[in-house]
């Protein structure tokens, strides 16, 4: 991978300020609104899920909740906040998680918007939030709010980003989301070029302020943001470490995020090709260096950087990779379902191990997975069986490794650890993230 690849990503997705645009809100809208070019097959962004037509929701496993599940009261030594991006099939995801749900966990599952009459994907999908909440009081829906789609709205109507956020909030209520019952908004997605762009930082701050405030007389409600980050196999030149360190010292930005955003999530989609080799200890260290790079880097900050450090300590949540059968965006995950399930277990093990050794960064334990099943050339039956296997492993690993009485990372890997020993021919670990995250100079 080369540095130009990140630039191509940003330009193709319309995120790089130098690729064109105007000024202030309209400049940012121009940058964000450009259509995704699906010909660039190595983009690492949630937007790649928009390039592929997949089976209708609920067609993969057909499992939905029929009764409201009560959460038994227990003493919680360890709590889990699990945040899931669902490009599709969110009901199967919720059903699998509910099967092994922890009474000490809160599950947040995103629901994508519908296109709407304007064709801009700014309309929350009606009626689905209630279906997520039906799995139990610790299940919550997140309305996925697409940056590029709302950029089109800002550009077309010549409105502010704050106006866009307020309207998005209003439409959530109309679609059945309930802040009283724990539903939140989730912005998809803050761009990879955010640290370098004043107009983007200003636009995104105003956007989440509108979502938070929802208008003059509405209740304040914080939400989640996902931000694009470099690949797991990135080289040192591609990481933009000086820019990120300077960004961490931008107290005004992080103060605003602390006020408006409760969950800051990086799209750290670990790759099987950069994770599935070596000993279990080597694999886990490699994965956690990548998943938690931003939070670890912020730990070195003093003075101005302490605002970012303190915020990320209570808000950072990596978005991990359960997106199966992809050849781009989420890495190459066109591997057998059994290997993808082991890869998911490895990520749960790594996160539980990290939380065990970094309680200052992970109280409660925060993590999540991207769920975007993509059928590719598989038969419907093979695809359905594979998805059920991966979801069962994800749910079981979370339940076994992160329990009310404490963290038990090894349980994510089974009795002999084999459930974490995924195989990917030619896989190579990338030590670059170790120096990125932990070097203070």
HELIX and SHEET records of a PDB file:
HELIX    1   1 UNK A    3  UNK A   13  1                                  11    
HELIX    2   2 UNK A   17  UNK A   19  5                                   3    
HELIX    3   3 UNK A   24  UNK A   33  1                                  10    
HELIX    4   4 UNK A   46  UNK A   51  5                                   6    
HELIX    5   5 UNK A   90  UNK A   99  1                                  10    
HELIX    6   6 UNK A  128  UNK A  133  1                                   6    
HELIX    7   7 UNK A  147  UNK A  157  1                                  11    
HELIX    8   8 UNK A  161  UNK A  174  1                                  14    
HELIX    9   9 UNK A  194  UNK A  196  5                                   3    
HELIX   10  10 UNK A  198  UNK A  213  1                                  16    
HELIX   11  11 UNK A  236  UNK A  238  5                                   3    
HELIX   12  12 UNK A  241  UNK A  248  1                                   8    
HELIX   13  13 UNK A  251  UNK A  260  1                                  10    
HELIX   14  14 UNK A  272  UNK A  274  5                                   3    
HELIX   15  15 UNK A  280  UNK A  291  1                                  12    
HELIX   16  16 UNK A  293  UNK A  298  1                                   6    
HELIX   17  17 UNK A  303  UNK A  305  5                                   3    
HELIX   18  18 UNK A  306  UNK A  315  1                                  10    
HELIX   19  19 UNK A  337  UNK A  357  1                                  21    
HELIX   20  20 UNK A  380  UNK A  401  1                                  22    
HELIX   21  21 UNK A  409  UNK A  413  5                                   5    
HELIX   22  22 UNK A  418  UNK A  420  5                                   3    
HELIX   23  23 UNK A  432  UNK A  438  1                                   7    
SHEET    1   A 8 UNK A 261  UNK A 266  0                                        
SHEET    2   A 8 UNK A 223  UNK A 227  1                                        
SHEET    3   A 8 UNK A 184  UNK A 190  1                                        
SHEET    4   A 8 UNK A 139  UNK A 146  1                                        
SHEET    5   A 8 UNK A 105  UNK A 111  1                                        
SHEET    6   A 8 UNK A  80  UNK A  86  1                                        
SHEET    7   A 8 UNK A 365  UNK A 371  1                                        
SHEET    8   A 8 UNK A 318  UNK A 321  1                                        
SHEET    1   B 2 UNK A 402  UNK A 403  0                                        
SHEET    2   B 2 UNK A 406  UNK A 407 -1                                        
END                                                                             
